[in-house]
Amino acid sequence: MHRTETKRERRRHRRYEAAYPITLFDASGEVLARTRTVNISRGGLFVHVPHDAAPPQAETVEVDLAAPGTDARVAEFFCQARVVRHQHVGDGDRVGVGLEFSHPLPLALGT
């Protein structure tokens, strides 16, 4: 993603393009979507999900993510994340969802 002079970047963590497996759950524990990350940072991630599976903005979801841990081996992370944005993608069957983790994850990204 390119920065522009008119839009100030608010992220605290560097973002990496990566396709790690992820499952999103609602507050009752029901699976919302099984997909892969589009990009990820220690502070959050972006995924594409079916339009009817997109959680509302500001909702908190449970995340089950398989990604490299600090020792660079794949680890499974369970955490909460808040929906911070939706973005139209493709032909309308899917929506991009930006999630912010409740706390930064110890991921080994860009190594």
C-alpha positions as CSV (number, residue, x, y, z in Angstrom):
1,M,0.0,0.0,0.0
2,H,1.3,3.4,-0.9
3,R,1.2,6.3,1.4
4,T,-0.2,9.6,0.2
5,E,0.5,13.1,1.4
6,T,-3.2,13.6,2.0
7,K,-3.8,10.5,4.0
8,R,-1.8,10.0,7.2
9,E,-0.8,6.4,8.0
10,R,-2.0,5.5,11.6
11,R,-0.4,2.1,11.9
12,R,2.1,1.3,14.5
13,H,3.3,-2.0,13.1
14,R,4.8,-2.7,9.7
15,R,2.4,-4.6,7.4
16,Y,3.4,-7.7,5.3
17,E,1.5,-9.4,2.5
18,A,1.0,-13.0,3.6
19,A,-1.6,-15.7,3.2
20,Y,-1.9,-17.4,6.6
21,P,-4.9,-19.6,7.5
22,I,-7.3,-17.9,9.8
23,T,-10.8,-18.7,11.3
24,L,-13.0,-16.0,12.6
25,F,-15.6,-16.6,15.3
26,D,-18.4,-14.5,16.6
27,A,-19.1,-13.8,20.3
28,S,-21.1,-17.1,20.7
29,G,-18.3,-19.2,19.2
30,E,-19.9,-19.8,15.8
31,V,-17.6,-19.8,12.8
32,L,-18.0,-16.7,10.7
33,A,-15.4,-17.5,8.1
34,R,-12.4,-19.7,7.3
35,T,-10.0,-17.9,4.9
36,R,-6.5,-16.6,4.6
37,T,-4.9,-13.3,5.5
38,V,-4.3,-10.8,2.7
39,N,-1.8,-8.9,4.9
40,I,-0.8,-8.9,8.5
41,S,1.2,-7.0,11.1
42,R,1.8,-7.6,14.8
43,G,-1.1,-5.2,15.5
44,G,-3.7,-6.6,13.1
45,L,-4.6,-8.1,9.7
46,F,-6.8,-7.8,6.6
47,V,-8.9,-10.6,5.2
48,H,-11.5,-11.1,2.4
49,V,-14.6,-12.9,3.6
50,P,-18.0,-13.7,2.0
51,H,-20.2,-10.6,2.2
52,D,-22.8,-12.4,4.4
53,A,-20.0,-13.5,6.8
54,A,-18.5,-10.0,7.5
55,P,-18.8,-9.0,11.1
56,P,-20.1,-5.4,11.7
57,Q,-17.6,-2.6,12.2
58,A,-16.6,-2.1,15.9
59,E,-17.6,-5.7,16.7
60,T,-15.1,-7.9,18.6
61,V,-14.3,-11.3,17.0
62,E,-12.3,-14.3,18.1
63,V,-9.3,-15.1,15.8
64,D,-7.6,-18.5,15.4
65,L,-4.5,-17.8,13.3
66,A,-1.6,-20.0,12.2
67,A,1.5,-17.9,11.5
68,P,5.2,-17.8,12.3
69,G,5.9,-17.2,16.0
70,T,9.0,-15.5,17.3
71,D,11.1,-18.6,16.7
72,A,9.9,-18.6,13.1
73,R,8.1,-21.9,13.4
74,V,4.4,-21.9,12.6
75,A,2.4,-21.3,15.8
76,E,-1.3,-21.1,16.5
77,F,-2.5,-17.8,17.9
78,F,-5.9,-17.4,19.6
79,C,-6.9,-13.8,20.3
80,Q,-9.6,-11.2,20.1
81,A,-9.7,-8.5,17.5
82,R,-11.9,-5.5,16.7
83,V,-13.3,-4.9,13.3
84,V,-11.9,-1.5,12.3
85,R,-13.0,-1.3,8.6
86,H,-14.8,-2.8,5.7
87,Q,-13.6,-2.5,2.1
88,H,-15.4,-3.4,-1.1
89,V,-13.5,-6.0,-3.1
90,G,-14.1,-7.7,-6.4
91,D,-17.6,-8.2,-7.7
92,G,-19.4,-7.8,-4.4
93,D,-19.5,-11.4,-3.2
94,R,-16.7,-10.7,-0.8
95,V,-15.7,-7.9,1.5
96,G,-12.4,-6.9,2.9
97,V,-12.3,-6.7,6.7
98,G,-9.6,-5.0,8.7
99,L,-9.0,-6.3,12.2
100,E,-7.0,-4.8,15.1
101,F,-5.7,-7.3,17.7
102,S,-6.6,-6.6,21.3
103,H,-2.8,-6.7,22.0
104,P,0.2,-7.1,19.6
105,L,1.1,-10.7,18.7
106,P,4.6,-12.0,18.9
107,L,4.8,-12.8,15.2
108,A,8.0,-13.4,13.2
109,L,7.2,-11.3,10.1
110,G,9.6,-10.3,7.4
111,T,12.3,-12.7,8.5
